[in-house]
Amino acid sequence: MKLFNPKKYLCAVKGVSIISERTRLAVRCCNCFYRIPIQPRTERATCPKCGIEYRIAWVDVDQPLIRGPAKWPE
């Protein structure tokens, strides 16, 4: 079983973890790739750039994941 090694993902400039800095409380829109900021425990989020609404699941306390669109196009 491999354990996650945060030192492997350090940013050379800042010296901080790239994963925790970029993905904490944000997801990427699957349509326009805009980074959508997410409030904790939110179940739905809308992309401010293209307007698509997504269902949100929580992998961890501060790690959201897009489950899919809130409504499938007809």
mmCIF file of the N, C-alpha and C atoms, coordinates in Angstrom:
data_MODEL
# 
_entry.id   MODEL 
# 
loop_
_atom_site.group_PDB 
_atom_site.id 
_atom_site.type_symbol 
_atom_site.label_atom_id 
_atom_site.label_alt_id 
_atom_site.label_comp_id 
_atom_site.label_asym_id 
_atom_site.label_entity_id 
_atom_site.label_seq_id 
_atom_site.pdbx_PDB_ins_code 
_atom_site.Cartn_x 
_atom_site.Cartn_y 
_atom_site.Cartn_z 
_atom_site.occupancy 
_atom_site.B_iso_or_equiv 
_atom_site.pdbx_formal_charge 
_atom_site.auth_seq_id 
_atom_site.auth_comp_id 
_atom_site.auth_asym_id 
_atom_site.auth_atom_id 
_atom_site.pdbx_PDB_model_num 
ATOM 1   N N  . MET A 1 1  ? 0.837   -1.180 0.000   1.00 0.00 ? 1  MET A N  1 
ATOM 2   C CA . MET A 1 1  ? 0.000   0.000  0.000   1.00 0.00 ? 1  MET A CA 1 
ATOM 3   C C  . MET A 1 1  ? 0.882   1.244  0.000   1.00 0.00 ? 1  MET A C  1 
ATOM 4   N N  . LYS A 1 2  ? 0.702   2.094  -1.015  1.00 0.00 ? 2  LYS A N  1 
ATOM 5   C CA . LYS A 1 2  ? 1.491   3.317  -1.101  1.00 0.00 ? 2  LYS A CA 1 
ATOM 6   C C  . LYS A 1 2  ? 0.809   4.421  -0.319  1.00 0.00 ? 2  LYS A C  1 
ATOM 7   N N  . LEU A 1 3  ? 1.592   5.182  0.389   1.00 0.00 ? 3  LEU A N  1 
ATOM 8   C CA . LEU A 1 3  ? 1.080   6.336  1.118   1.00 0.00 ? 3  LEU A CA 1 
ATOM 9   C C  . LEU A 1 3  ? 1.338   7.594  0.302   1.00 0.00 ? 3  LEU A C  1 
ATOM 10  N N  . PHE A 1 4  ? 0.459   8.554  0.421   1.00 0.00 ? 4  PHE A N  1 
ATOM 11  C CA . PHE A 1 4  ? 0.614   9.823  -0.283  1.00 0.00 ? 4  PHE A CA 1 
ATOM 12  C C  . PHE A 1 4  ? 1.800   10.582 0.284   1.00 0.00 ? 4  PHE A C  1 
ATOM 13  N N  . ASN A 1 5  ? 2.673   11.028 -0.581  1.00 0.00 ? 5  ASN A N  1 
ATOM 14  C CA . ASN A 1 5  ? 3.845   11.787 -0.170  1.00 0.00 ? 5  ASN A CA 1 
ATOM 15  C C  . ASN A 1 5  ? 3.695   13.229 -0.659  1.00 0.00 ? 5  ASN A C  1 
ATOM 16  N N  . PRO A 1 6  ? 3.302   14.164 0.224   1.00 0.00 ? 6  PRO A N  1 
ATOM 17  C CA . PRO A 1 6  ? 3.096   15.549 -0.214  1.00 0.00 ? 6  PRO A CA 1 
ATOM 18  C C  . PRO A 1 6  ? 4.365   16.233 -0.692  1.00 0.00 ? 6  PRO A C  1 
ATOM 19  N N  . LYS A 1 7  ? 5.537   15.774 -0.266  1.00 0.00 ? 7  LYS A N  1 
ATOM 20  C CA . LYS A 1 7  ? 6.787   16.398 -0.699  1.00 0.00 ? 7  LYS A CA 1 
ATOM 21  C C  . LYS A 1 7  ? 7.031   16.182 -2.190  1.00 0.00 ? 7  LYS A C  1 
ATOM 22  N N  . LYS A 1 8  ? 6.430   15.137 -2.762  1.00 0.00 ? 8  LYS A N  1 
ATOM 23  C CA . LYS A 1 8  ? 6.587   14.859 -4.181  1.00 0.00 ? 8  LYS A CA 1 
ATOM 24  C C  . LYS A 1 8  ? 5.902   15.924 -5.035  1.00 0.00 ? 8  LYS A C  1 
ATOM 25  N N  . TYR A 1 9  ? 4.891   16.584 -4.492  1.00 0.00 ? 9  TYR A N  1 
ATOM 26  C CA . TYR A 1 9  ? 4.108   17.554 -5.237  1.00 0.00 ? 9  TYR A CA 1 
ATOM 27  C C  . TYR A 1 9  ? 4.360   18.989 -4.784  1.00 0.00 ? 9  TYR A C  1 
ATOM 28  N N  . LEU A 1 10 ? 5.557   19.304 -4.342  1.00 0.00 ? 10 LEU A N  1 
ATOM 29  C CA . LEU A 1 10 ? 5.859   20.658 -3.889  1.00 0.00 ? 10 LEU A CA 1 
ATOM 30  C C  . LEU A 1 10 ? 6.146   21.579 -5.067  1.00 0.00 ? 10 LEU A C  1 
ATOM 31  N N  . CYS A 1 11 ? 5.662   22.772 -4.987  1.00 0.00 ? 11 CYS A N  1 
ATOM 32  C CA . CYS A 1 11 ? 5.929   23.798 -5.984  1.00 0.00 ? 11 CYS A CA 1 
ATOM 33  C C  . CYS A 1 11 ? 7.340   24.334 -5.729  1.00 0.00 ? 11 CYS A C  1 
ATOM 34  N N  . ALA A 1 12 ? 8.171   24.379 -6.756  1.00 0.00 ? 12 ALA A N  1 
ATOM 35  C CA . ALA A 1 12 ? 9.556   24.812 -6.588  1.00 0.00 ? 12 ALA A CA 1 
ATOM 36  C C  . ALA A 1 12 ? 9.658   26.280 -6.190  1.00 0.00 ? 12 ALA A C  1 
ATOM 37  N N  . VAL A 1 13 ? 8.725   27.098 -6.621  1.00 0.00 ? 13 VAL A N  1 
ATOM 38  C CA . VAL A 1 13 ? 8.787   28.531 -6.343  1.00 0.00 ? 13 VAL A CA 1 
ATOM 39  C C  . VAL A 1 13 ? 8.326   28.840 -4.922  1.00 0.00 ? 13 VAL A C  1 
ATOM 40  N N  . LYS A 1 14 ? 7.148   28.355 -4.547  1.00 0.00 ? 14 LYS A N  1 
ATOM 41  C CA . LYS A 1 14 ? 6.578   28.679 -3.243  1.00 0.00 ? 14 LYS A CA 1 
ATOM 42  C C  . LYS A 1 14 ? 7.006   27.716 -2.145  1.00 0.00 ? 14 LYS A C  1 
ATOM 43  N N  . GLY A 1 15 ? 7.332   26.485 -2.505  1.00 0.00 ? 15 GLY A N  1 
ATOM 44  C CA . GLY A 1 15 ? 7.669   25.489 -1.502  1.00 0.00 ? 15 GLY A CA 1 
ATOM 45  C C  . GLY A 1 15 ? 6.450   24.945 -0.786  1.00 0.00 ? 15 GLY A C  1 
ATOM 46  N N  . VAL A 1 16 ? 5.286   25.056 -1.409  1.00 0.00 ? 16 VAL A N  1 
ATOM 47  C CA . VAL A 1 16 ? 4.051   24.534 -0.825  1.00 0.00 ? 16 VAL A CA 1 
ATOM 48  C C  . VAL A 1 16 ? 3.473   23.477 -1.757  1.00 0.00 ? 16 VAL A C  1 
ATOM 49  N N  . SER A 1 17 ? 2.574   22.698 -1.249  1.00 0.00 ? 17 SER A N  1 
ATOM 50  C CA . SER A 1 17 ? 1.973   21.627 -2.026  1.00 0.00 ? 17 SER A CA 1 
ATOM 51  C C  . SER A 1 17 ? 1.096   22.194 -3.137  1.00 0.00 ? 17 SER A C  1 
ATOM 52  N N  . ILE A 1 18 ? 1.314   21.751 -4.366  1.00 0.00 ? 18 ILE A N  1 
ATOM 53  C CA . ILE A 1 18 ? 0.527   22.196 -5.509  1.00 0.00 ? 18 ILE A CA 1 
ATOM 54  C C  . ILE A 1 18 ? -0.911  21.711 -5.378  1.00 0.00 ? 18 ILE A C  1 
ATOM 55  N N  . ILE A 1 19 ? -1.093  20.481 -4.955  1.00 0.00 ? 19 ILE A N  1 
ATOM 56  C CA . ILE A 1 19 ? -2.431  19.902 -4.858  1.00 0.00 ? 19 ILE A CA 1 
ATOM 57  C C  . ILE A 1 19 ? -3.285  20.666 -3.858  1.00 0.00 ? 19 ILE A C  1 
ATOM 58  N N  . SER A 1 20 ? -2.783  20.908 -2.671  1.00 0.00 ? 20 SER A N  1 
ATOM 59  C CA . SER A 1 20 ? -3.600  21.573 -1.661  1.00 0.00 ? 20 SER A CA 1 
ATOM 60  C C  . SER A 1 20 ? -3.878  23.033 -2.011  1.00 0.00 ? 20 SER A C  1 
ATOM 61  N N  . GLU A 1 21 ? -2.958  23.694 -2.693  1.00 0.00 ? 21 GLU A N  1 
ATOM 62  C CA . GLU A 1 21 ? -3.164  25.098 -3.053  1.00 0.00 ? 21 GLU A CA 1 
ATOM 63  C C  . GLU A 1 21 ? -4.200  25.254 -4.161  1.00 0.00 ? 21 GLU A C  1 
ATOM 64  N N  . ARG A 1 22 ? -4.179  24.394 -5.160  1.00 0.00 ? 22 ARG A N  1 
ATOM 65  C CA . ARG A 1 22 ? -5.022  24.580 -6.337  1.00 0.00 ? 22 ARG A CA 1 
ATOM 66  C C  . ARG A 1 22 ? -6.410  23.976 -6.207  1.00 0.00 ? 22 ARG A C  1 
ATOM 67  N N  . THR A 1 23 ? -6.558  22.879 -5.493  1.00 0.00 ? 23 THR A N  1 
ATOM 68  C CA . THR A 1 23 ? -7.833  22.171 -5.517  1.00 0.00 ? 23 THR A CA 1 
ATOM 69  C C  . THR A 1 23 ? -8.661  22.322 -4.254  1.00 0.00 ? 23 THR A C  1 
ATOM 70  N N  . ARG A 1 24 ? -8.159  22.987 -3.264  1.00 0.00 ? 24 ARG A N  1 
ATOM 71  C CA . ARG A 1 24 ? -8.910  23.133 -2.021  1.00 0.00 ? 24 ARG A CA 1 
ATOM 72  C C  . ARG A 1 24 ? -10.127 24.028 -2.239  1.00 0.00 ? 24 ARG A C  1 
ATOM 73  N N  . LEU A 1 25 ? -11.305 23.478 -1.971  1.00 0.00 ? 25 LEU A N  1 
ATOM 74  C CA . LEU A 1 25 ? -12.574 24.198 -2.075  1.00 0.00 ? 25 LEU A CA 1 
ATOM 75  C C  . LEU A 1 25 ? -12.816 24.813 -3.456  1.00 0.00 ? 25 LEU A C  1 
ATOM 76  N N  . ALA A 1 26 ? -12.407 24.087 -4.510  1.00 0.00 ? 26 ALA A N  1 
ATOM 77  C CA . ALA A 1 26 ? -12.674 24.531 -5.878  1.00 0.00 ? 26 ALA A CA 1 
ATOM 78  C C  . ALA A 1 26 ? -12.718 23.317 -6.801  1.00 0.00 ? 26 ALA A C  1 
ATOM 79  N N  . VAL A 1 27 ? -13.496 23.434 -7.878  1.00 0.00 ? 27 VAL A N  1 
ATOM 80  C CA . VAL A 1 27 ? -13.553 22.401 -8.914  1.00 0.00 ? 27 VAL A CA 1 
ATOM 81  C C  . VAL A 1 27 ? -13.442 23.084 -10.274 1.00 0.00 ? 27 VAL A C  1 
ATOM 82  N N  . ARG A 1 28 ? -13.113 22.308 -11.299 1.00 0.00 ? 28 ARG A N  1 
ATOM 83  C CA . ARG A 1 28 ? -13.044 22.830 -12.663 1.00 0.00 ? 28 ARG A CA 1 
ATOM 84  C C  . ARG A 1 28 ? -14.347 22.545 -13.389 1.00 0.00 ? 28 ARG A C  1 
ATOM 85  N N  . CYS A 1 29 ? -14.859 23.535 -14.079 1.00 0.00 ? 29 CYS A N  1 
ATOM 86  C CA . CYS A 1 29 ? -16.051 23.354 -14.903 1.00 0.00 ? 29 CYS A CA 1 
ATOM 87  C C  . CYS A 1 29 ? -15.697 22.403 -16.045 1.00 0.00 ? 29 CYS A C  1 
ATOM 88  N N  . CYS A 1 30 ? -16.521 21.404 -16.277 1.00 0.00 ? 30 CYS A N  1 
ATOM 89  C CA . CYS A 1 30 ? -16.276 20.422 -17.339 1.00 0.00 ? 30 CYS A CA 1 
ATOM 90  C C  . CYS A 1 30 ? -16.560 20.997 -18.726 1.00 0.00 ? 30 CYS A C  1 
ATOM 91  N N  . ASN A 1 31 ? -17.216 22.132 -18.792 1.00 0.00 ? 31 ASN A N  1 
ATOM 92  C CA . ASN A 1 31 ? -17.563 22.750 -20.070 1.00 0.00 ? 31 ASN A CA 1 
ATOM 93  C C  . ASN A 1 31 ? -16.518 23.780 -20.511 1.00 0.00 ? 31 ASN A C  1 
ATOM 94  N N  . CYS A 1 32 ? -16.165 24.710 -19.629 1.00 0.00 ? 32 CYS A N  1 
ATOM 95  C CA . CYS A 1 32 ? -15.257 25.801 -20.014 1.00 0.00 ? 32 CYS A CA 1 
ATOM 96  C C  . CYS A 1 32 ? -13.934 25.784 -19.237 1.00 0.00 ? 32 CYS A C  1 
ATOM 97  N N  . PHE A 1 33 ? -13.768 24.855 -18.293 1.00 0.00 ? 33 PHE A N  1 
ATOM 98  C CA . PHE A 1 33 ? -12.552 24.685 -17.483 1.00 0.00 ? 33 PHE A CA 1 
ATOM 99  C C  . PHE A 1 33 ? -12.257 25.849 -16.544 1.00 0.00 ? 33 PHE A C  1 
ATOM 100 N N  . TYR A 1 34 ? -13.266 26.659 -16.257 1.00 0.00 ? 34 TYR A N  1 
ATOM 101 C CA . TYR A 1 34 ? -13.122 27.739 -15.283 1.00 0.00 ? 34 TYR A CA 1 
ATOM 102 C C  . TYR A 1 34 ? -13.082 27.132 -13.879 1.00 0.00 ? 34 TYR A C  1 
ATOM 103 N N  . ARG A 1 35 ? -12.243 27.666 -13.012 1.00 0.00 ? 35 ARG A N  1 
ATOM 104 C CA . ARG A 1 35 ? -12.161 27.158 -11.636 1.00 0.00 ? 35 ARG A CA 1 
ATOM 105 C C  . ARG A 1 35 ? -13.310 27.756 -10.822 1.00 0.00 ? 35 ARG A C  1 
ATOM 106 N N  . ILE A 1 36 ? -14.192 26.868 -10.331 1.00 0.00 ? 36 ILE A N  1 
ATOM 107 C CA . ILE A 1 36 ? -15.375 27.296 -9.590  1.00 0.00 ? 36 ILE A CA 1 
ATOM 108 C C  . ILE A 1 36 ? -15.089 27.203 -8.095  1.00 0.00 ? 36 ILE A C  1 
ATOM 109 N N  . PRO A 1 37 ? -15.112 28.315 -7.374  1.00 0.00 ? 37 PRO A N  1 
ATOM 110 C CA . PRO A 1 37 ? -14.954 28.244 -5.915  1.00 0.00 ? 37 PRO A CA 1 
ATOM 111 C C  . PRO A 1 37 ? -16.214 27.637 -5.294  1.00 0.00 ? 37 PRO A C  1 
ATOM 112 N N  . ILE A 1 38 ? -16.025 26.746 -4.324  1.00 0.00 ? 38 ILE A N  1 
ATOM 113 C CA . ILE A 1 38 ? -17.136 26.036 -3.693  1.00 0.00 ? 38 ILE A CA 1 
ATOM 114 C C  . ILE A 1 38 ? -17.136 26.322 -2.194  1.00 0.00 ? 38 ILE A C  1 
ATOM 115 N N  . GLN A 1 39 ? -18.298 26.625 -1.657  1.00 0.00 ? 39 GLN A N  1 
ATOM 116 C CA . GLN A 1 39 ? -18.446 26.783 -0.208  1.00 0.00 ? 39 GLN A CA 1 
ATOM 117 C C  . GLN A 1 39 ? -18.539 25.393 0.428   1.00 0.00 ? 39 GLN A C  1 
ATOM 118 N N  . PRO A 1 40 ? -18.034 25.214 1.641   1.00 0.00 ? 40 PRO A N  1 
ATOM 119 C CA . PRO A 1 40 ? -18.096 23.904 2.299   1.00 0.00 ? 40 PRO A CA 1 
ATOM 120 C C  . PRO A 1 40 ? -19.528 23.380 2.413   1.00 0.00 ? 40 PRO A C  1 
ATOM 121 N N  . ARG A 1 41 ? -19.669 22.080 2.188   1.00 0.00 ? 41 ARG A N  1 
ATOM 122 C CA . ARG A 1 41 ? -20.936 21.330 2.281   1.00 0.00 ? 41 ARG A CA 1 
ATOM 123 C C  . ARG A 1 41 ? -21.993 21.750 1.267   1.00 0.00 ? 41 ARG A C  1 
ATOM 124 N N  . THR A 1 42 ? -21.589 22.404 0.199   1.00 0.00 ? 42 THR A N  1 
ATOM 125 C CA . THR A 1 42 ? -22.518 22.773 -0.860  1.00 0.00 ? 42 THR A CA 1 
ATOM 126 C C  . THR A 1 42 ? -22.842 21.534 -1.689  1.00 0.00 ? 42 THR A C  1 
ATOM 127 N N  . GLU A 1 43 ? -24.106 21.339 -2.049  1.00 0.00 ? 43 GLU A N  1 
ATOM 128 C CA . GLU A 1 43 ? -24.501 20.179 -2.844  1.00 0.00 ? 43 GLU A CA 1 
ATOM 129 C C  . GLU A 1 43 ? -24.613 20.501 -4.329  1.00 0.00 ? 43 GLU A C  1 
ATOM 130 N N  . ARG A 1 44 ? -24.762 21.782 -4.670  1.00 0.00 ? 44 ARG A N  1 
ATOM 131 C CA . ARG A 1 44 ? -24.845 22.204 -6.066  1.00 0.00 ? 44 ARG A CA 1 
ATOM 132 C C  . ARG A 1 44 ? -24.036 23.482 -6.253  1.00 0.00 ? 44 ARG A C  1 
ATOM 133 N N  . ALA A 1 45 ? -23.443 23.608 -7.439  1.00 0.00 ? 45 ALA A N  1 
ATOM 134 C CA . ALA A 1 45 ? -22.667 24.807 -7.758  1.00 0.00 ? 45 ALA A CA 1 
ATOM 135 C C  . ALA A 1 45 ? -22.875 25.152 -9.224  1.00 0.00 ? 45 ALA A C  1 
ATOM 136 N N  . THR A 1 46 ? -22.883 26.435 -9.525  1.00 0.00 ? 46 THR A N  1 
ATOM 137 C CA . THR A 1 46 ? -23.064 26.913 -10.894 1.00 0.00 ? 46 THR A CA 1 
ATOM 138 C C  . THR A 1 46 ? -21.801 27.633 -11.342 1.00 0.00 ? 46 THR A C  1 
ATOM 139 N N  . CYS A 1 47 ? -21.360 27.326 -12.550 1.00 0.00 ? 47 CYS A N  1 
ATOM 140 C CA . CYS A 1 47 ? -20.186 27.990 -13.108 1.00 0.00 ? 47 CYS A CA 1 
ATOM 141 C C  . CYS A 1 47 ? -20.540 29.438 -13.420 1.00 0.00 ? 47 CYS A C  1 
ATOM 142 N N  . PRO A 1 48 ? -19.789 30.400 -12.879 1.00 0.00 ? 48 PRO A N  1 
ATOM 143 C CA . PRO A 1 48 ? -20.095 31.807 -13.144 1.00 0.00 ? 48 PRO A CA 1 
ATOM 144 C C  . PRO A 1 48 ? -19.785 32.224 -14.584 1.00 0.00 ? 48 PRO A C  1 
ATOM 145 N N  . LYS A 1 49 ? -18.948 31.454 -15.279 1.00 0.00 ? 49 LYS A N  1 
ATOM 146 C CA . LYS A 1 49 ? -18.563 31.824 -16.640 1.00 0.00 ? 49 LYS A CA 1 
ATOM 147 C C  . LYS A 1 49 ? -19.560 31.328 -17.689 1.00 0.00 ? 49 LYS A C  1 
ATOM 148 N N  . CYS A 1 50 ? -19.973 30.042 -17.620 1.00 0.00 ? 50 CYS A N  1 
ATOM 149 C CA . CYS A 1 50 ? -20.859 29.498 -18.660 1.00 0.00 ? 50 CYS A CA 1 
ATOM 150 C C  . CYS A 1 50 ? -22.263 29.171 -18.158 1.00 0.00 ? 50 CYS A C  1 
ATOM 151 N N  . GLY A 1 51 ? -22.480 29.166 -16.832 1.00 0.00 ? 51 GLY A N  1 
ATOM 152 C CA . GLY A 1 51 ? -23.821 29.001 -16.283 1.00 0.00 ? 51 GLY A CA 1 
ATOM 153 C C  . GLY A 1 51 ? -24.313 27.579 -16.083 1.00 0.00 ? 51 GLY A C  1 
ATOM 154 N N  . ILE A 1 52 ? -23.479 26.563 -16.303 1.00 0.00 ? 52 ILE A N  1 
ATOM 155 C CA . ILE A 1 52 ? -23.903 25.177 -16.101 1.00 0.00 ? 52 ILE A CA 1 
ATOM 156 C C  . ILE A 1 52 ? -23.888 24.855 -14.613 1.00 0.00 ? 52 ILE A C  1 
ATOM 157 N N  . GLU A 1 53 ? -24.943 24.186 -14.145 1.00 0.00 ? 53 GLU A N  1 
ATOM 158 C CA . GLU A 1 53 ? -25.052 23.818 -12.732 1.00 0.00 ? 53 GLU A CA 1 
ATOM 159 C C  . GLU A 1 53 ? -24.609 22.366 -12.554 1.00 0.00 ? 53 GLU A C  1 
ATOM 160 N N  . TYR A 1 54 ? -23.812 22.112 -11.506 1.00 0.00 ? 54 TYR A N  1 
ATOM 161 C CA . TYR A 1 54 ? -23.276 20.775 -11.229 1.00 0.00 ? 54 TYR A CA 1 
ATOM 162 C C  . TYR A 1 54 ? -23.703 20.286 -9.853  1.00 0.00 ? 54 TYR A C  1 
ATOM 163 N N  . ARG A 1 55 ? -23.816 18.954 -9.718  1.00 0.00 ? 55 ARG A N  1 
ATOM 164 C CA . ARG A 1 55 ? -24.009 18.322 -8.411  1.00 0.00 ? 55 ARG A CA 1 
ATOM 165 C C  . ARG A 1 55 ? -22.619 18.092 -7.827  1.00 0.00 ? 55 ARG A C  1 
ATOM 166 N N  . ILE A 1 56 ? -22.450 18.368 -6.544  1.00 0.00 ? 56 ILE A N  1 
ATOM 167 C CA . ILE A 1 56 ? -21.147 18.284 -5.893  1.00 0.00 ? 56 ILE A CA 1 
ATOM 168 C C  . ILE A 1 56 ? -21.155 17.191 -4.828  1.00 0.00 ? 56 ILE A C  1 
ATOM 169 N N  . ALA A 1 57 ? -20.102 16.379 -4.820  1.00 0.00 ? 57 ALA A N  1 
ATOM 170 C CA . ALA A 1 57 ? -19.871 15.392 -3.761  1.00 0.00 ? 57 ALA A CA 1 
ATOM 171 C C  . ALA A 1 57 ? -18.611 15.826 -3.017  1.00 0.00 ? 57 ALA A C  1 
ATOM 172 N N  . TRP A 1 58 ? -18.460 15.333 -1.789  1.00 0.00 ? 58 TRP A N  1 
ATOM 173 C CA . TRP A 1 58 ? -17.305 15.724 -0.976  1.00 0.00 ? 58 TRP A CA 1 
ATOM 174 C C  . TRP A 1 58 ? -16.448 14.503 -0.677  1.00 0.00 ? 58 TRP A C  1 
ATOM 175 N N  . VAL A 1 59 ? -15.212 14.499 -1.197  1.00 0.00 ? 59 VAL A N  1 
ATOM 176 C CA . VAL A 1 59 ? -14.253 13.429 -0.959  1.00 0.00 ? 59 VAL A CA 1 
ATOM 177 C C  . VAL A 1 59 ? -13.690 13.554 0.448   1.00 0.00 ? 59 VAL A C  1 
ATOM 178 N N  . ASP A 1 60 ? -13.442 14.783 0.849   1.00 0.00 ? 60 ASP A N  1 
ATOM 179 C CA . ASP A 1 60 ? -12.906 15.107 2.166   1.00 0.00 ? 60 ASP A CA 1 
ATOM 180 C C  . ASP A 1 60 ? -13.577 16.412 2.605   1.00 0.00 ? 60 ASP A C  1 
ATOM 181 N N  . VAL A 1 61 ? -13.237 16.886 3.775   1.00 0.00 ? 61 VAL A N  1 
ATOM 182 C CA . VAL A 1 61 ? -13.850 18.109 4.298   1.00 0.00 ? 61 VAL A CA 1 
ATOM 183 C C  . VAL A 1 61 ? -13.614 19.305 3.378   1.00 0.00 ? 61 VAL A C  1 
ATOM 184 N N  . ASP A 1 62 ? -12.442 19.380 2.764   1.00 0.00 ? 62 ASP A N  1 
ATOM 185 C CA . ASP A 1 62 ? -12.127 20.523 1.901   1.00 0.00 ? 62 ASP A CA 1 
ATOM 186 C C  . ASP A 1 62 ? -11.841 20.113 0.454   1.00 0.00 ? 62 ASP A C  1 
ATOM 187 N N  . GLN A 1 63 ? -12.307 18.925 0.037   1.00 0.00 ? 63 GLN A N  1 
ATOM 188 C CA . GLN A 1 63 ? -12.066 18.461 -1.328  1.00 0.00 ? 63 GLN A CA 1 
ATOM 189 C C  . GLN A 1 63 ? -13.371 18.117 -2.042  1.00 0.00 ? 63 GLN A C  1 
ATOM 190 N N  . PRO A 1 64 ? -13.935 19.068 -2.829  1.00 0.00 ? 64 PRO A N  1 
ATOM 191 C CA . PRO A 1 64 ? -15.160 18.797 -3.576  1.00 0.00 ? 64 PRO A CA 1 
ATOM 192 C C  . PRO A 1 64 ? -14.874 18.030 -4.868  1.00 0.00 ? 64 PRO A C  1 
ATOM 193 N N  . LEU A 1 65 ? -15.902 17.369 -5.385  1.00 0.00 ? 65 LEU A N  1 
ATOM 194 C CA . LEU A 1 65 ? -15.803 16.597 -6.618  1.00 0.00 ? 65 LEU A CA 1 
ATOM 195 C C  . LEU A 1 65 ? -17.106 16.769 -7.395  1.00 0.00 ? 65 LEU A C  1 
ATOM 196 N N  . ILE A 1 66 ? -17.006 16.999 -8.692  1.00 0.00 ? 66 ILE A N  1 
ATOM 197 C CA . ILE A 1 66 ? -18.209 17.112 -9.518  1.00 0.00 ? 66 ILE A CA 1 
ATOM 198 C C  . ILE A 1 66 ? -18.761 15.719 -9.774  1.00 0.00 ? 66 ILE A C  1 
ATOM 199 N N  . ARG A 1 67 ? -20.034 15.501 -9.419  1.00 0.00 ? 67 ARG A N  1 
ATOM 200 C CA . ARG A 1 67 ? -20.708 14.224 -9.664  1.00 0.00 ? 67 ARG A CA 1 
ATOM 201 C C  . ARG A 1 67 ? -21.326 14.184 -11.048 1.00 0.00 ? 67 ARG A C  1 
ATOM 202 N N  . GLY A 1 68 ? -21.740 15.330 -11.544 1.00 0.00 ? 68 GLY A N  1 
ATOM 203 C CA . GLY A 1 68 ? -22.369 15.413 -12.856 1.00 0.00 ? 68 GLY A CA 1 
ATOM 204 C C  . GLY A 1 68 ? -23.199 16.671 -12.944 1.00 0.00 ? 68 GLY A C  1 
ATOM 205 N N  . PRO A 1 69 ? -23.802 16.903 -14.105 1.00 0.00 ? 69 PRO A N  1 
ATOM 206 C CA . PRO A 1 69 ? -24.645 18.094 -14.229 1.00 0.00 ? 69 PRO A CA 1 
ATOM 207 C C  . PRO A 1 69 ? -25.899 17.957 -13.382 1.00 0.00 ? 69 PRO A C  1 
ATOM 208 N N  . ALA A 1 70 ? -26.417 19.070 -12.923 1.00 0.00 ? 70 ALA A N  1 
ATOM 209 C CA . ALA A 1 70 ? -27.632 19.054 -12.108 1.00 0.00 ? 70 ALA A CA 1 
ATOM 210 C C  . ALA A 1 70 ? -28.828 18.621 -12.945 1.00 0.00 ? 70 ALA A C  1 
ATOM 211 N N  . LYS A 1 71 ? -28.828 18.999 -14.215 1.00 0.00 ? 71 LYS A N  1 
ATOM 212 C CA . LYS A 1 71 ? -29.912 18.614 -15.113 1.00 0.00 ? 71 LYS A CA 1 
ATOM 213 C C  . LYS A 1 71 ? -29.299 18.250 -16.461 1.00 0.00 ? 71 LYS A C  1 
ATOM 214 N N  . TRP A 1 72 ? -29.639 17.074 -16.971 1.00 0.00 ? 72 TRP A N  1 
ATOM 215 C CA . TRP A 1 72 ? -29.113 16.642 -18.264 1.00 0.00 ? 72 TRP A CA 1 
ATOM 216 C C  . TRP A 1 72 ? -29.800 17.416 -19.378 1.00 0.00 ? 72 TRP A C  1 
ATOM 217 N N  . PRO A 1 73 ? -29.039 17.811 -20.408 1.00 0.00 ? 73 PRO A N  1 
ATOM 218 C CA . PRO A 1 73 ? -29.660 18.531 -21.530 1.00 0.00 ? 73 PRO A CA 1 
ATOM 219 C C  . PRO A 1 73 ? -30.635 17.628 -22.280 1.00 0.00 ? 73 PRO A C  1 
ATOM 220 N N  . GLU A 1 74 ? -31.698 18.224 -22.783 1.00 0.00 ? 74 GLU A N  1 
ATOM 221 C CA . GLU A 1 74 ? -32.721 17.441 -23.497 1.00 0.00 ? 74 GLU A CA 1 
ATOM 222 C C  . GLU A 1 74 ? -32.469 17.425 -24.983 1.00 0.00 ? 74 GLU A C  1 
# 
